[in-house]
Each structure stands twice: as C-alpha cells, then as structure tokens.
Amino acid sequence: MCSVVQPFENSFTLMIFFVLLLTLLTELLFHNVLMYSLLTIILHKLC
C-alpha cells in the first residue's frame, strides 16, 4: 500500500512544485516586460 501511494504522492508534490515555479517565472517575466515597456515609453516621451 505504502509503496503504491508514495510515488503518486511524490509526483503530485513535484507537479505542484513545477506549477508554482512556472507561475513565479511567468510572473517575473511579465513584470520585467511590463517595466521594460514602461521604461521605453517614458524614454520615448522624454526624447
């Protein structure tokens, strides 16, 4: 029983970890792109 449940539990936690990591990465990327676009817009307005 334990040997059957253990791999599933591990894969489940791994899946959650990957989803969280992916969310964090996309969040960071999105924020970076947003900041970059804002900076470019501000620079263009200044010039």
CNS distance restraints for C-alpha pairs under 8 A (distance, minus, plus):
assign (resid   1 and name CA) (resid   5 and name CA) 6.29 0.50 0.50
assign (resid   2 and name CA) (resid   6 and name CA) 5.88 0.50 0.50
assign (resid   3 and name CA) (resid   7 and name CA) 7.12 0.50 0.50
assign (resid   4 and name CA) (resid   8 and name CA) 7.15 0.50 0.50
assign (resid   5 and name CA) (resid   9 and name CA) 6.12 0.50 0.50
assign (resid   6 and name CA) (resid  10 and name CA) 6.16 0.50 0.50
assign (resid   7 and name CA) (resid  11 and name CA) 6.07 0.50 0.50
assign (resid   8 and name CA) (resid  12 and name CA) 6.02 0.50 0.50
assign (resid   9 and name CA) (resid  13 and name CA) 6.22 0.50 0.50
assign (resid  10 and name CA) (resid  14 and name CA) 6.02 0.50 0.50
assign (resid  11 and name CA) (resid  15 and name CA) 5.99 0.50 0.50
assign (resid  12 and name CA) (resid  16 and name CA) 6.28 0.50 0.50
assign (resid  13 and name CA) (resid  17 and name CA) 6.06 0.50 0.50
assign (resid  14 and name CA) (resid  18 and name CA) 6.15 0.50 0.50
assign (resid  15 and name CA) (resid  19 and name CA) 6.15 0.50 0.50
assign (resid  16 and name CA) (resid  20 and name CA) 6.13 0.50 0.50
assign (resid  17 and name CA) (resid  21 and name CA) 6.09 0.50 0.50
assign (resid  18 and name CA) (resid  22 and name CA) 5.99 0.50 0.50
assign (resid  19 and name CA) (resid  23 and name CA) 6.08 0.50 0.50
assign (resid  20 and name CA) (resid  24 and name CA) 6.11 0.50 0.50
assign (resid  21 and name CA) (resid  25 and name CA) 6.10 0.50 0.50
assign (resid  22 and name CA) (resid  26 and name CA) 6.09 0.50 0.50
assign (resid  23 and name CA) (resid  27 and name CA) 5.99 0.50 0.50
assign (resid  24 and name CA) (resid  28 and name CA) 6.14 0.50 0.50
assign (resid  25 and name CA) (resid  29 and name CA) 6.03 0.50 0.50
assign (resid  26 and name CA) (resid  30 and name CA) 5.85 0.50 0.50
assign (resid  27 and name CA) (resid  31 and name CA) 6.12 0.50 0.50
assign (resid  28 and name CA) (resid  32 and name CA) 6.06 0.50 0.50
assign (resid  29 and name CA) (resid  33 and name CA) 6.13 0.50 0.50
assign (resid  30 and name CA) (resid  34 and name CA) 6.04 0.50 0.50
assign (resid  31 and name CA) (resid  35 and name CA) 6.04 0.50 0.50
assign (resid  32 and name CA) (resid  36 and name CA) 6.00 0.50 0.50
assign (resid  33 and name CA) (resid  37 and name CA) 6.05 0.50 0.50
assign (resid  34 and name CA) (resid  38 and name CA) 6.11 0.50 0.50
assign (resid  35 and name CA) (resid  39 and name CA) 6.03 0.50 0.50
assign (resid  36 and name CA) (resid  40 and name CA) 6.16 0.50 0.50
assign (resid  37 and name CA) (resid  41 and name CA) 6.08 0.50 0.50
assign (resid  38 and name CA) (resid  42 and name CA) 6.12 0.50 0.50
assign (resid  39 and name CA) (resid  43 and name CA) 6.06 0.50 0.50
assign (resid  40 and name CA) (resid  44 and name CA) 6.04 0.50 0.50
assign (resid  41 and name CA) (resid  45 and name CA) 6.18 0.50 0.50
assign (resid  42 and name CA) (resid  46 and name CA) 6.19 0.50 0.50
assign (resid  43 and name CA) (resid  47 and name CA) 6.18 0.50 0.50
